[in-house]
């Protein structure tokens, strides 16, 4: 009887723990969405204030933070991981703390470095001359060690990938056979799949234009014209169309889908003036695997809506556009 009671209690505790874990995941997801919404609203407010009261110039938003970002960010109450009480040639002396500041406010503790990263050990040992006792000359023994960890990075390195296909011949019948090779993403191109992925991630994920990537490659001793990289990206986009089509199918199967459209200007487009407005439609999944899908269209016709959403029956989060 006692075993049954204990077993029932264990099952109850496990059920509560499972429910708490699910609730925690829901709350964390909601918190992330609120943070994203807050950041978006703050950016909209900043842009609105700039349009209303700022000077009319060609400077991009945030450019004034280019040089003082380090000094601005160091005042945040986070793990700075460094002693910031140093003098420099370009910062003013720190001001006296405000009267209402907490005198002994504790900073957050350091987070451990990710466990999945590989570890490279650098061991410091005494040299032969110092490895003996200064008193009686006995050899010293290791009785402990102090371990500290720092993040390290290997800078980008360019290399040439040589693909060599061996050719074989039969000594009897003289038939010839060539070893197979993996198909290239862009046949007859000098760009490997790794290089194409590197360029695409920097451009579309990190917002780094091709002309800046061209400068980065030049520092590594390689000349890659941005027109060439642009042609590569267009070709890669065509190769990835089956993947994009599958993503669209998966997005329409999601319970919640976010959608919006924004104007873009295309300078060279057949049968259209450069000053005509075009539109970029964006779909983002609210549940399931995170996906963001872009679709270009020259207008806001209902045909575009039918093409993008079809007979979608989930919850669509969007603005008041009637279509």
N, C-alpha and C positions, 0 to 999 in steps of 0.2 A: 504493500500500500504506500509506504514511504517513498519507494522508488518511483511509483506512478506520479506522486505529487511532485517530486523533484523533476521528473521528465516533463510534466506539464508546465512547471515553472520555467524550465529551460526553453521550451518551445515558445512560451509567452515572451520571454526576454528576447529571443531571436527575432520574433515577429516585430516587437517594438523597435529593435535595433534596425531591422530592414526598413521599416516605415520611416524612422528618423533619417536614415541614409538617403532615402528617396526625397524626403522633405528638404534635406540639406542641399541636394543637387538642384531642386526646383528653386530654392531661395538663392543659391549661387548664380543660377542662370538669370533670374530676375534682377539680381544686383548688377550683373554685367550689362544687361540691357539698359538699366537705369543709368549706369555710368556712361555708356555710349550715347544715350539720349541727352544727358547733361552736357557732355562735351560738344555734341552737335549744336545744342541751344546756345552754349557759350560762344561757339565759333560764329553762329549766325548773328548774335548780339554784337560781337566784335566787328564783324564786317558791316553791320548796319550803322554802328557808331562811326566807323571809318568813312563810309559813304556820306554820312550826314555832316560830320564835323572835321574829317581828315583833309589833308591837303591833296589836291589832285596831282598825282605824279605817277610815274611808271614803276615805282618800287613795289615789289610783290609783298603781300601780307606776311608779317613776321620777319622781314629782312632786317629790321632794326635789332632783332635778337641775335643776329649772326655772331657778333663779337662778344656780347656780354652774357651769353647763355650760361657759360660756366659759372660766372659770379652770381647769376640769378638763381640757378638751380642749387647751388651749394647751401643756400639758406633753408632749404626744405628739411623737414624733420624726418629724415630717412637715414639709413645706414650709409654714411659717406665713405666708409672703408679707408679713410685716409685722414691724417692730421692736417686740418685746414688752417691751423694757426701759424701761417707762414707769411712772410713779407714778399711782395712782388713789385715789379716796376710799373704795373699797369692797374693796380687796385688801390683804393684808398683804405686808410686804417679803419678797422671795424668800429662801429659806433657803440656807445655805452648801452647795455641792455636796458630795456624799458622797465619801469618800476613794477608793472604788473606781470612781468615775465616770471615764470617759475624759476627760482635760483638753481635748483638741482634737478631739473627735468631730465629724466632718463631717456636716452635714445633707444630706438628699437634694436634688438639684438641682431647680429649678423645671421643671415640665412646660410645654411651649408651649401657648398658648391654641388651641382647636380651629380648624383652618383653614377649616371650612365656615361659620363665623360671619361675617356681613357686617362690613366694616370701615368705620367713620366716622372720617374724618381731621380732626383739629384741628391746623392749621398755625400755628406761632408764628414771626413774622417781626419784624425790627427796624422801628420806625416811621421815618417820613421823616427826622426829625431825627437819628436814630442810624445811618442807613444810609450815612453818609459817614465817611471816615477823619478822625480827630481831628487828624492831623498835617498832611496836605496837602489834605484836602477831597475826595479821590477817592471815587467811588461804590464801595461794597463789593460784592464778588461772592460768591455762594454757592459754597462749596468742599466742603460736606458736610452731613450732617444726623444727628441722634441720634433714634432711634425707640424709643419705649416703648409697651407695650400694656397696657391694663387692661380688665377685664370691666365692661360697662355693662348696664343693664336699663331698660326702659321700663315703669313701673308700669301695672297694669290700668286700662283706660279704657273707660267705658261710653258707648255711642252708640246711636242709634235708627236701625234699618235701614228705610228707606222704600222699599217696593216699589210702583212705579207702572206700571200696565198701560195702555198707550195703546189707545184705541178708534178705529177707522177706519170711514168711511162712503163708499159709492160715490155720487158726485154725480149719476150718471145714474139708477140703479135704487134708490138709497137703501138698499142692503143694508148691514148693519153687521157688522164683524168686530173681535174683540178680540185683542190680542197674547197669545201663550202665555206661561206662567210656570212656573218650576220648582215641583214639588210640595213642600209643607212636610212636615217630619217629623211634626209634630203640627198638623193642620189647625185653623184658627180659634184657635190659641194665639198668645199674644203673645211666646212664646219662640222665638228663632231656633235653628237647629241648632248654631251656634257656642256659644250660651249654654248649651244643654242638655249639650253635650260638656264645657264648662267645669265645670259643676256636678257631672256624673257623675265626671269624673276626680278632682276634689278630694275627693269623698265616698268613692268606691270604691277609688281608687288611692292617695290620700294620707291617707285616714282622717279627713277633716275633716267633722264632723257638719253637718247642714243649719242648725242654730241658730247655729253659728259662721259659716257662710257668709252667713247673714242679716245678721249684724253687719258682715261685710266689705262687703256691698253697701250697707249703710246709710252706711258711711264714704265710699262713692263717690256718695252722694246718691240712691240708688235703694232703694225699699222692696219687698222680695220676701219674702213670708211663707213660713216653712218648710213649712207645710201645702201651699201652692201648689207649692213645689219638690218635695215628696214626691209629689204627684199627677203632676207631670211625669216623675219618675223611674219611677213605676209604668207610665205610658203608654209611655215609651221602652223599658222592659223588654219590654213586649208587642210593640212594633214590631221589636225585635231578636231575637225568637224564631226566625225563619228562620236568622239568623246563628248563634245558639246551637245550633240543631239541626245545622247543618253542622259546627260545632266539635266537637260530640259524635261525629259520624261520623268526622271526621279523627282525634280522640283514640283511638277504638277501632281505628284503622288503625296506630297507633304500635306500635313493637316493645316499648317499656317504658311502663307506666302506673302512676302512684302513686295511691293512694286511701285515704281515711280518713273517719270521720264524727265529729261532735262535737255535744254537746247544745246546744240553744238553747231559750229560753223565749219563747213567743208569748202576749201578754196578751189579745188579742182575736181569737179564732178560733172559727168556728161549731162547735157541738156538742163543744167541748173546754173543760176547766177551765183557768184561767190558770196553775195550778201544775203542769200536766202537761208532761212533757218532750217536746220535738220534736227533730229532728235535721237538721243541715246536712251533706250529703254533698259531698265535695270530690274532684275528679279532676284530676290534673296529669300532663302528658306528660313522660316522661323522655327521649325522643328526638324529633327533628323540631322543628317550630315550637313554641315554648313556649306552652302554653295551661293555664289554670286554670279549671275549670268547677264552679259551685256548683249544688246541687240540694237543695231543701227537701223533707222527708218527715216525717209525724207519727210514724213508728216505724222499727223495724229489721227489718221483715219481709223475707223472701226475695224478695218481689215487687219491692221496690225494687232489690235487687241484679240481678235479671233485667232490669229496665228500664234500669238504668245500664250494665250490662256485656254483656248478651245472650250471644252466643257468642264473646266475645273469646278469642283464642288466643295473645296475646302474654304477656309477663312482667308479672305484677301484683304490685306491691310494696305491702304493707299489713300490718296487725297480725294477731293471731291470731283475729279474729272468724270463727266457723265458717261463716257464710253465704257 
